[in-house]
Amino acid sequence: MKNLQVTPTGESGARKQQVAAGPATSEKAVSTSPPRPRRRPMLILASVAMVLVGMVASAWAYSSLGSAQPVVVARVDVARGAVITADALQVARVGVDPALQVVPAGELDSLVGQRAAVDLKAGQLLVPEAVAGEVFPHQGMSVIGLTLGPGQVPGTPLTVGDRVRIASTPGAQGDVHAEQIKVFAGVVVEVGTADTSGNVTVSVEIAADQAPEVAVWSAAGRVAVLLESREA
């Protein structure tokens, strides 16, 4: 009697045939993940540097704003010797180095009516020395510079405002008679710093009609300055 081979049918049979045949070979899976971006170290460093620069600039701006103070500045140009008017000045807030002497905003009114001791330019910070109650030379007077060496100036240092007499001297030519001595009265308006040779320049205000003669004597080195009493 022959053995009959029964072929499974239906769904169960198909399943058994698949198992018998082994798992079906699947195609190789294709990766769908996006490519990773490449890192750029230089770009990162540049970004960090820009952030740091911004932080430093912000800190500096805040610090400058906090240290700003109201000071007096010139609104318009003012010529030396001109009377300072209220509309020639204004107040501005600026950061000022502590070593620089400026005029605080609270003193603006006290400057009105005084004279500019130097030429002032619009926007210029005012310093105390830029303003004077009076300007030299006065009407009918002249200011002359005298270069004086040892023996031509008193041992007591001269100061601005000192009343002096300027006397002619014989210089290197020998003695001079008393009637040949000429004396001119003046007021010291500026004193320079002595050089290495001991010479010092002194600016003196004298009568305008006497200035030319004194200038000639001074150019020849034939003048000496005498200090008058400082008592009122």
Secondary structure by P-SEA (a helix, b strand, c coil): cbbbbbbbccaaaaaaaaaaacccccccccccccbbbbbbaaaaaaaaaaaaaaaaaaaaaaaaaaabbbbbbbcccccccccccccccbbbbbbccccbbbbcccccccccccccccccccccccccccccccccccccbbbbbbbccccccccccccccbbbbbbbccccccccccccbbbbbbbbcbbbbbccccbbbbbbbccccaaaaaaaaaaaccbbbbbccccc
